[in-house]
Amino acid sequence: MARILIVEDEDKLRGALLRGLAEEGYDAAACEDGEAGLAAAMGGEFDCVVLDVMLPRRDGIDVLRALREAGSRTPVLLLTARGEVEDRVRGLDAGADDYLTKPFAWAELLARLRVCLRRREDAADPALHAAGLDLDRVRRRVSAAGQHAELTDRECALLEYFMRRPGRVIGRDELARDVWKDPQAGLTNVIDVYVNYLRKKLEKVGAGGRIRTVRGAGYELRG
């Protein structure tokens, strides 16, 4: 479960973010001013910081600079009511990973948050190893027992998702949302088609049967 720190002084928005992220399965904590936010970000193990720019006690840009100067590489998603280009550039130059202007759509915030979290995963783990499989995401190649198979972009993204969650049953709706980025994909057979494509690639490396269909629930990657 990813841990998210929210630094936002608007009570209503801060509360909505806390509730919404909890409903999405994130472990969220919040601070209402820049000084408290900086202390929390420096002292806690967070996977991403959602940081407002206009904060009491310490400006969000100053908080961001202090984090980067201290060596923190935690992804930061900036929130601000300012939409001018120079303000966006200022935030990105200070080390922000992304920038969202208020008011924003909830779906867009979630999408940008997922991008920030993927960047953290990519930086920390350039290669994946799970269930007896090795995945090279740069070359889009899966290996097992000395054998290799090339993957398409979609097959690679799908296998990566399974390999980050071995032993867990993953529903089609979740795959549609997180891999396809399209909730409607779960209403068609496109996910089943790509799972079958992926199974054939795994058979080529002697790993057939790794992806199990759980009737009425989804799929599970097992070792």
Summary of the structure (lengths in Angstrom):
residues: 223
radius of gyration: 19.8
end to end distance: 21.8
largest distance: 59.2
contacts: 681
relative contact order: 0.09
helix: 44%
strand: 22%
